[in-house]
């Protein structure tokens, strides 16, 4: 029986899903764009629920059009837009807010305030993460959520929420909440990850007001992140 792998590219503009055969040849591709939610302040968001439904739609389309038996699909891999920050309920997978896209600079005020109140912060961030202090990365976006979305801080501190990049969100949904994980490369773009210790850093989390209990487990990029049936597809 021939074997196949599904590759998911969850990008800024849309979801691209490709079916590969065991020799790495492309069998079929499906893609769906999602809305770019931009307000008058230039803030940019995506609806995680829309992205999730688009992913399921693309996978279903691939299997129908290719006539490949789902049992022949032996693996799935994900690549994703990097610094986009999502937050969802741990118990249900329901987003608490739209995903804040990497382009969005709404965390600029938080970064400026951090630099003023903690003069050492910028250099500490640079030494531990290799990144300059900036609202571009996920940490300031989650910090903004903690400061601006009612009830969220209490829920987060109680460990009831998950904060993750889009790979973590999709893995969580694909595994029905069984796996809350990311890889080191995505973690390294959050500005909360110590690249020398390969771990979430307590000091960095404190800077941005992000509880460590809300962050995903860490794995190699080629690790096994769980199993999925794509909601029965």
C-alpha positions, -999 to 999 in steps of 0.1 A, spaced: 0 0 0 14 34 -10 20 58 19 15 96 20 24 126 41 4 158 46 23 190 48 6 221 63 18 256 57 -1 279 80 10 312 66 0 348 72 -23 349 42 -39 315 43 -37 277 48 -19 256 23 -20 218 25 0 195 3 -3 158 -1 31 141 -8 38 106 -18 65 85 -1 91 97 -27 84 133 -18 64 141 -50 35 164 -48 2 146 -54 -22 175 -48 -25 209 -31 -54 227 -16 -54 262 -1 -78 287 15 -72 323 25 -84 337 58 -95 372 66 -70 399 75 -87 417 104 -73 453 105 -88 482 125 -83 519 122 -52 518 145 -35 494 121 -38 464 144 -38 431 126 -56 400 137 -67 365 125 -96 344 136 -82 311 149 -116 294 144 -116 304 108 -81 290 103 -90 258 120 -120 253 97 -100 262 66 -74 235 76 -101 208 79 -116 219 46 -83 217 28 -75 182 42 -110 170 32 -106 184 -3 -72 167 -7 -85 133 2 -116 136 -19 -99 149 -50 -69 125 -48 -90 95 -38 -63 85 -14 -75 63 15 -70 82 47 -54 51 62 -26 56 38 -17 90 53 11 81 79 23 115 89 16 152 91 40 181 94 33 218 101 52 250 93 37 283 103 38 321 105 62 327 133 55 354 159 17 355 156 3 350 192 -28 330 200 -45 323 233 -73 298 240 -90 280 268 -72 248 279 -104 229 285 -122 236 253 -97 249 227 -119 280 222 -99 311 215 -102 339 241 -93 365 215 -83 367 179 -47 358 171 -25 389 171 -4 388 139 33 393 138 29 426 119 8 441 147 27 466 169 1 471 197 27 459 223 49 489 216 37 507 247 45 477 269 80 474 255 87 512 260 74 510 296 95 479 303 126 497 290 119 526 313 110 507 345 137 480 340 167 497 323 185 463 322 156 446 303 167 453 268 201 438 273 188 409 293 163 401 265 191 403 239 215 381 259 190 354 266 170 353 234 193 368 207 165 393 199 161 430 205 133 441 227 104 447 203 66 444 200 72 423 168 76 391 189 49 371 207 57 381 243 46 417 240 14 406 223 5 382 251 15 409 276 -10 432 259 -37 406 261 -30 402 299 -34 439 304 -63 446 281 -87 417 280 -110 415 311 -109 383 331 -79 369 311 -53 376 338 -71 356 365 -77 327 341 -41 327 329 -27 328 364 -49 298 373 -34 278 344 -68 277 325 -54 293 293 -29 283 266 -6 308 250 11 296 218 21 304 183 -1 290 155 17 256 154 8 250 190 -28 260 184 -32 236 155 -15 207 172 -38 213 202 -69 212 180 -56 183 159 -50 162 190 -82 172 207 -63 189 235 -40 160 242 -8 178 230 1 214 239 36 216 224 59 237 203 94 233 189 125 251 199 126 272 167 91 287 173 98 292 210 129 311 201 108 338 183 85 345 213 111 365 233 104 343 264 128 315 255 164 312 267 183 300 237 212 289 258 192 269 284 166 257 258 138 266 282 112 292 290 127 318 312 111 330 344 126 365 343 115 371 307 80 358 315 79 382 345 90 411 323 60 406 300 35 394 326 31 360 310 26 330 333 49 301 325 21 277 332 3 290 300 32 282 277 36 249 257 59 221 263 91 221 242 103 195 216 126 190 187 112 200 153 111 164 142 95 150 174 62 132 175 36 157 186 6 133 188 -20 116 167 -50 130 148 -79 119 127 -87 155 116 -120 155 134 -131 122 118 -120 131 82 
